[in-house]
Amino acid sequence: MYDLNIKSRSSREKDQQFIIKRLVSLGWNCIAWNKVVIGKPTTYSPQKIVNLEPLDMREANKLRVMAGHKELQGQLRQLSRITVIIDDVMDAQALSIGNDLLNKLNLSIRQQQGRRRQASPSIINAFN
């Protein structure tokens, strides 16, 4: 397993450590903390890396091995992802022109499927 998209509803480090511990025990190697922005983003601060205490990591690895996965060496890989929701593909093209913030990130553009064509927003996922 590789990249799981996570939206943390809590900014408390203890809550995020619980999420990390659970994902390690389930066999995940990498997650992406997701932040959703509607419209053109002007600022973006990546998710702070959350590390587990050695005891918690040992417990998570023990459960991971019992579930049939290889032991994770080191910490879980964590990415920061920004999802930008815009109205149409033309906005997606205009979004990256002259936007220093998005020029620093890898972008993946997709149009969200909707019932009515004019109402379907596009989504840009960016990873760093």
FENKAZI-V556730 format. One record per residue. N is the residue number from 0. OMEGA is omega in whole degrees, 0 to 359 (none if undefined). Layout:
n,omega
N,OMEGA
N,OMEGA
//
This chain:
n,omega
0,184
1,193
2,178
3,181
4,184
5,171
6,181
7,179
8,181
9,176
10,178
11,182
12,179
13,178
14,180
15,176
16,177
17,179
18,181
19,180
20,181
21,181
22,176
23,182
24,178
25,176
26,180
27,178
28,186
29,174
30,174
31,174
32,187
33,173
34,182
35,178
36,177
37,182
38,184
39,179
40,178
41,176
42,179
43,175
44,181
45,177
46,176
47,179
48,180
49,180
50,176
51,172
52,182
53,180
54,178
55,179
56,178
57,179
58,180
59,179
60,178
61,177
62,179
63,180
64,178
65,179
66,175
67,178
68,175
69,177
70,179
71,177
72,182
73,183
74,174
75,178
76,183
77,177
78,171
79,181
80,174
81,176
82,181
83,180
84,181
85,187
86,182
87,184
88,178
89,176
90,179
91,179
92,179
93,183
94,186
95,180
96,177
97,179
98,183
99,180
100,183
101,178
102,179
103,185
104,172
105,184
106,172
107,184
108,174
109,178
110,181
111,180
112,179
113,180
114,179
115,185
116,183
117,184
118,185
119,180
120,174
121,180
122,175
123,175
124,178
125,181
126,170
127,none
//
